[in-house]
Amino acid sequence: MPELVYPPVITAAKTMFRVLDLRLTVEGSHHVPRTGGAVMASNHVSYLDFIFCGYGAHESRRLVRFMAKHEVFAHKVSGPLMRGMKHIPVNRAAGAGSYNAAVDALRRGEVVGVFPEATISRSLTVKELKSGTTRMAQQAGVPVLPVALWGTQRLWTKGRPKTLTRRHTPITILIGEPMDPAAYPDANAMTVDLKSRLTALVDRAQREYPDQPAGPDDSWWLPAHLGGTAPTLEQAVELDRRVRRTTTS
């Protein structure tokens, strides 16, 4: 079936990159296989991460099918686009269906994009990972590629206003070496290694990032351990807990 929606969306995204003159650094794109299934497992610091994670597969000419919460598919604008790009809706009340759909896509040779932290990290560090990412890779017999994104939080992240017109922002996309699920005794062991690799990539992206905050009021986009004012991991966990209590009460 021809891809009628995804290519125009990619063209629009690349136009946005040029208009904003984003300073994109992409490394490791050769790790994305040109054929066959694979999971791209990315850290999550921005609502725009799927755009930049998907861009990491551009050199290999692959279209990444992202797993995203079903509310996005129910929206009157984003819904038709998400379905047209063949992304995979995730209904947390019926997770087995989403999981099986992702495994089926991997077995068909698709590249599936996953954010194994499940939600945006307020601390801007790697949170605990859900094991579904590695379980689906093992079940489908495909590699997992750890992906580190950095700088995307400066455009739009949780708890901050959108700054989609910000120009010249450096964006880093680092794609790590493929992880072979056959090399691990089980999905839990693979998840532990995935977190270690993802953390190392994010740490490197942060260390090598070319910008620094313009002043104390601009240090919100740096994690606490680097002198920024983002909440610590423990504070972020408590913030998320409070939000869940508020939304479910």
N, C-alpha and C positions, 0 to 999 in steps of 0.2 A: 504494500500500500504506500503511495507516495506521501512524502512529508510536506504538507501544505502550510502548516502553522509554524513549526519550529524554525525553519530557515529565515523567514521574515523577522521573527523575534530576535534571532541572533544578529541579523543585520541592524535592527534597531538598537540593540545593546552596544554593538561596536560603534555605531554612530554616537551614542551617548558617551562612550569612552573618549572619542575624538573631540566632541564638543567641550567636555569637561577637561580635556587634556590630562586624563588620569595617567600617572606614571606607573605602568604595569610592569612588574617583574615576575616572569614565569620560569620556573626551573623544574626539571623532571618530567616535562610533558611527554618525553619519549617512553616513559613507563606505562602510559595508557596504551593498551593493546589495540592494534588497528582492526582486529577481528576478535570475536568471541566475547563471552561474558566477563564482567569484572565489577567489583564494588569500589566506588570512590567514597572513602569515609573521611569526612571533613570535620574540623573543629567548627564552632558556631558562635560568632560574635556579632552578627548583623542580619537584618532581615533580607539583605541582598546577597547573602553568601552563595545561594544557588546559582546566581548569575556568574560569579567569578569562579566557583568550583567547576561549573560547566565549561567555562572558557578554557580551563586547564586541559580539556580534552580536544580543543579545537585543532591542534596540530595533527592529531591522529584521525581527524575527521569523524569523530564519534559524537553522537547525540546522547546526552546523559538523561536518563529517566529518574527524576527525583521522587523520593517518598516525602509527602507533605501532608499536613493535617487536613482532614476532610472539609473543614470550614472554608479553606481557600477554594475548594472545588464548588462549594455552594454559592460563592459570590457571583453576582450577575456579570461582572467584568472579567475577573480572573478565572472563574470556573471554565468557560469555553476555551480559554487559552491553555489552561492546565490539561484539560482533556485532549485538546488538539495536539499538544506536545507529548501526549501519552505518559504523563507523569502518573504516579501511583498514590491514590488517596489513602491516608492512614486514619482509621477510626479507632481511637484508643479503647472504645467500649467493645470493639469486635476486631481485635488485633490480628487474629489468626488469618482472616481473609486478606488483609494487607500484606502480611508476611508471605502467604502462599502466592499472592500475585507477584511479589518481588522475586521469589524463587523461580517462578515460571518465566519471568522476563529474563533472568540471568541464564536460565537453561536455553532460552531462545537466542542467546548471544548478545543480549543488551548490556550496556553499562548502566548500572543503577547507582544513583547518588544518595548517600545517607548521612545524616548528622547524628552519630551515635550518642551524643550528649542529650539528645531529644529536644532540648530547649536552648535558647541563647544563654551563654554564660555571662552573667552580670559581672563576675570577677575578671573576665577576659583571660582566664586560665582554663586549662582543660579539666572539665568536671569528670565525675565517674561516668563510665560508658555503659550503655545497655548492651547485652550480649547478642541481641538479635542480628546485629551486623555480621558478626563472625559465624553465627549459626546458619544464616542464609548462605554465606559463602561456602561453608563446609557442605551444606546440603546440595548446593548446585555444583560444587567442585570448581569454583572460580577464585582467582586471587583477590585480595583486598589491597587497595592503594591508599595509604594514609595521606591526607591532604591538609596542609596548614594554610590558613588565610589570615592576613593581617593588614590593617588599614581600613578594611571595610566598615568597621565599627564607627569610623569618623563620618561616614555618610548617613547611616541610619541604624541605630541599635536600641535595645530595650531601655526605656526610661529616659531617653534623650529625644529632642526634636529632630525631625528630618533635616538634613542639610544636603539635599540632592543636587544643589547647584554649586557645591564646593568644587573649586577648580584646582588642578595640579596635585591632587591627593595621591601619594604613593600607595599602591596596592600590591601586596606580595602574595604570590601563589606558589607554594612549594609542594611538589608531588613526590612522595617517597617511593622506595623500592617496593615491588609487589611482595605481598605476604602469601605464601602457599599454604592453604589450610591443611594439606596433608602433612605438613611439618609439625603439627601440634597435636597433642593427645586428645584435646577437646576444645570446645568453643570458649570456655572460661580462660584457659591458658592463652589462647589466641587473643582474647580481649585484653588481658593483662599486657601482652606484648604490644598490641595496637595502641593502648594508652601510652605506653612508654615511648613508642616511636612518634606518636602524634605530639606528645609533650615536647620531645626533643626538637621536632620540626618547628613548633610554635615558638619555643625558646630561641631558636636560631633566627626565625623571622623577626622577632622582637629585637634581638641584639643587633641585627644588620639593618634595621629599618632606618631610612635616611633622614626622617624628620624627628624633631623633638617638640614638646609642647611650647607654645608661644609665651606662656606664663602660667602662674598658679591656677587661673580660671580655665586654662586649656588642658590641664593634666588629667581630666576625667577619662581620656581614652587610653591611659596607661594603667596597667595593673599595679596593685599596691606594692608588690615586691620590687618594682622598678621605680618607685617614688611617685607613682600616680595616685589619683584619688578614687579610682574604682574600688568597690568594696572588696574585702578579702573573700576568699572562698567560703569561709564560715559565715561571714555577714551575708553573702549572696544566697547561701542556702536558707538562712532565716528570712530574707526578703521574699524569696520564692514561696516559702511556706506561708508567709502572711498573705501573699496574693492569692494563693490557692484557697486559704480559709475564707477570704473575702468573697471570692467568686463562687464558692460552693455554699455559702451561708444564706 
